[in-house]
Amino acid sequence: MTQEFDFSQTVKMNLFELTNEELHHRLLNRAAEERRLTHQILQLIAEVDQRKLYLPMAQASLFDYLVKLIGYTPASAQRRIAAARMMQQVPELGSKIENGSLKLTQVSQVQQVLRLVRKKDNIQLLPNEKKDLLAKLENKTGAESELILAQEFKLPAQTQFRQKIQKDESVRIELTLSKEQMEIVERAKTLLSHALPGATLAEVIVNLAERYVRTRVGAKSRSKSQTETEAEIDANAEANAEVETKTRTDQGSTSAAEGIQRQRRGFSQQAIPAAVKKDVLGRSQGCEFRDAKTGKVCGSKLFLEVDHVQPRFAGGGNEPFNLRPMCSSHNKFRYTNGC
């Protein structure tokens, strides 16, 4: 009688036994293997394309072959086709994808722009020119790559507004925002990250519109939960004001040294005043959590909270010099792990 071997259970048990450092390096190694495999897949796709292997298999195109027979999503298939065909002209592209300095999405961006300028201006790049262009995109984000391509080919800014009502009565909108306008919207999205975690741009805009409508229409349009939340915020603001007033009174009625000690005790026991929170978060450049080994700073601007450099339980107060912005994930991590 044969025994079945539960490989998945063994993998789970092995992963559980890994240290944090081992787990990190295991994932790094697997990611490197994934990129190597992607390079090999692109070579295979290029060979299938050369042989037109899809035609005797009753597929009209390489795209249909990858989607219908291999099982890629349309977007994944298109990215791989773009990279495989580009790699035939620029062989160095394969090693760039393998080492992670270039991504499939970037190659797809290049192909889209090249099609556009070929159709619009009848410009067709030589292999060496494509190689130079790809070099400019190495280690860049998708947004950075998009900007480089727009500047490289002097693509005009598209400013037209499009609005289309769809069959389910939803409305599809296409509009162009200036750099300054987009920065304002992104800032609003960051400030709303606590109330709207993971919100899309559309959800942010609608939320801001609802807030404006409430200010114009009045309290009647506010839900009970919204009213209770705002009442709680007001109560916290009043409590913070009382703490500040009490602190000033105590300082005036005691010696300077006693006043400072009393202020520090008050700061450590009371909630951080709203004005102080606003000041700390307002001057921040993002989460200031730093990796002790690499020195890398998180920098996230989402879900920011005010953290105590010297914890309150260790005598740290709410003075501005003892406060710093930290994302909620790192704030919880720091106190959970005592770092």
N, C-alpha and C positions, 0 to 999 in steps of 0.2 A: 504494500500500500504506500503510495507516494504522498509526501507532505507538500502542501503549497507554501511557497516562500513569499511572505508579504514584504516586498521591496519598499513600498511607500512607508510602512511602519518603521522599517529599519532606518530609512533616511530621516524620518522625523526624530527618532531617538538619537541619531548621530548629531543632528543639528542642535538638539537640546543640550548636548554635552559640549558644544563648542563655546569657547570664551568669546567675548565681544570682539577682540582683536582677530581671532581665527575666523569668526563669522564674516567680518568685514573683508578680510583677504580672500575668503572663499568666494564671496560675491564679486570682488574685483576680478578674480581669475575666470569666473563663469562669464562675466560680461565681456572679457577679452576673448574668450572662446566663442561667444555669440557673434562678436564682430568678425572673427576669422571665418566663422561659418557663413555669415552674410556675404563676405568676399567670395567664398567658394560658390555660393548660390548665384551670385551675379555672373560669375564665369560660366556656370551651367546655363543660365538664362541667355547669355550672349551666344553660346554655342547653339542652343535651340533656335534662336533668332536667325543665326547664319544658315542653319540647315532647313529652316522653315518647317520644323518638325510638327508644328501644329496643324499644317494643312492636311496631311493624310489622316489626321485624327479628327477630321470634320470640324475643325475650329477655324473661323475666318481670320483670326488675328492672334498675335502673341498675347495680347491683353485678354481675349476670350479664353485662351488656353490656360493662362495663370489663374484666372478667376474660376472658370468652370471645372477644370480638371485638376489643378493643383490646390485650389481652395483659398487663394488670397482674397482679401477684400478688394474692391475696385481701387481704392486709394493706395493700398499697399502694393498692388500689382503695378500701378502706374509709376510709383516711386522706383520700384526695382527695374522696370523697363528703362526709365530715364537714366538710371545709374549704369545699367549694363551697356547701353548704347554709347553713353559718354565714355565709359571705360575702354571701349574699343578704339576710341580716338585719343584718349589720354590714359595710357596704361597705369601711370602713377596713381590714378584715382583709387585703385583697389587697395593699395597700401595705406592711403590716407583714411579710407573708410575703416580699414582694419585697426589702425591705431587710434581711431576716434577723433581725429582732427577735422574730418568732414563727415556730415550726416547725409542720409538719403534725402531728407527733406530739402537740404540746401541744393543738392544736385537737381532735384525736381524744380526748385525755384529758378535755377539757372536755365534749365531747358524751357520753362515757360517764357522767360524773358527773351531768350534767343529766338523762339518761335514768333514772339510779338515783333521784335525789331526786324526779323527777316521778312515778315509780312508787311510791316509798315514802311520800313526804310530800305528794304532789299539788302540788308547787311547780313553777311554770313561769316562767322569767325573761323579762322584756321585752327587746327589742333593746338599749335603753340600758344595762340591767343586764348583759347579755352583753358589751357593749363595755367597761364598767368592769372586769368580771372578766378579760377578755383583757388589759387594760392592766396588771393586776397580775402577769401571767405573762411580760411582755416581758423578753427577755434573761435568762430563767431556764433552768436545766437541767431535764431531765425529772423528776429526783428533787425538785428545789425546787418545780416546778409541782405535783407530786403532793401535797406537803406543804401548799402554799397552798390547794389545792382541798379537802383533807381538813379543814383548819381553817376555811375559809370556810363550808362546809356542815355542819360539826360531825359529820363521818362517824365512826361508832364504830369503834374498833380491832377488827379481826377476830382473835380468839385461838384459834379452833378448830383442831384438828389433824386432818388428813386423810391417810389412807394407802390407796393403791389398787394392788393387784397387777394388772399388765397381762399380755396374752396371751403375751409373750415372757419372762415371769417377772421383768421389771424392776419396780421399785416406784416409783410416783409419790407424792411426799410434799409436802404443803402445811402449813407451820407459820408461826407468828408469833414474831419475836424482838423484844425490847425494844430501844430505842436503844442502851443500854449493851451488851447482848449482841451486837448487830450490829457495834458498834465493835470488840469483841474479835475477832470472826470476821474482819472486814476487816483488822485488825492482823496476824492470823495469815496471811492471804492475802498481805499485803505482805511479811512475813518469809520466806514460802515462794516468793517470786517467782523466785528463782534456781533452786531445785530444780524448781519446777513453773511454767515460763513459760506465761502465758496460761491458767492453770487456772481451771476453773469452780468455783463455790461447792461443788458436790457433790464435786469432786476434792479440794478443800482439806479438807473434812470427813472424807472417807475416808482421806486421808493422815494426818491427825492421829489418827484412830481406829487406824490400823495402827501408828503409833508408840507409842500407849498400850498396845496389845495386846502389842507386843514387850517393853515394860518389865515387863509382868505375866507373860508366858509365859516369857521368858528368851531367851538367845542362840540356842537351837535353831531358833527361827522366823525368824531373820535369814538373808537370802540372802548369798551370798559377796560380791557387789558391795557390799551394805550394810555388811558387816563390814569390807571393805577400805577403804571410804570413811571409816568411823568410826575405823579404825586410823590413817589418814592425818591425820585431824583431831587425834587424840591426839598424833601425832608432831609436828605443827605447834605444838600447844600446849606440848609439852615443849621444842621448839626456842626458842619465844618466851620461855619461862621461863628457859632458859639464857642467852639474850641479856640479859635483865633482870638476872640474877645477875652476869654478867660486867661489865655496865655499872656496877653498884653496887660491885663489887670494884675496878674501875679507878678509880672516883671516890674510893674510900677510900685508894688507894695513890699518888695523884698530887695535885698542887696543884689548887685550885678551877678555875683557868683551863684547865689541861691536861685536867682531868676533863670540863669542858664540851665542849672540842673533840673529845675522844675519844668522848664520848656522841653528839655530832652526827654523827661519822663512822660510828659503829655504827648509829645510826638510819637513815642514808642507805643503808647497805649491807644491812641485815637486813630481814626481813619485818616488817610492822607487828604488834606484839604483839596477841594476841586480845583482851585486856582493853581495850586502847586502841581497837581497832576497835569493840568492843561499846559503849564509851562514846560514840564519835563518832556512830555510827548511832542509839544510844539517845536522844540529845538532838536529833536532826535533825527538821526539819519537811518533809523531802523534798530532792530534788536541788537544789543551789545554783548550778547553771550559769545564767549571766546573759547575755542577748543584749546585746552591746556597743552596738548601735544604739538599741534600744527600752528597755533596762533590765528587760525581762520575765524573771522567774525561772522555770525549768522547774517545780520543785515536785513532780515525780513521786515517788511513794513505792515504786515497783516497781523491782526489779533494782538496788538501791542498792549502791554500792561506796564505799570510802574513797579519796579523791583527794588528792594533794599540791598545796597552793596553790603552793609553790615546788617545782618538779619535783626528783626525786632526782638526776637527771643534772646539775642546775644547783646542787647543794649543799643542796637542801632535805632536812630530816630528818623523822623520824617523831614529832616532838613534837606533842602535841594541837593547839597553836595553828596548826600547818602542815597540818592535816588537815581535810577537809570531806566531807560526803556528796555523791555524784554518781551519777546513774543510769549504767548500763553504756554506754548509747548515747552520752551526752555525754562520758563518760570517754574512750571510744575516739576520739570526734570531736575532743576537745581535743588529744590527743597526735598524732593523725594530721595535724591542721591547724596544730599548733604554736601554739595559742592558750591 
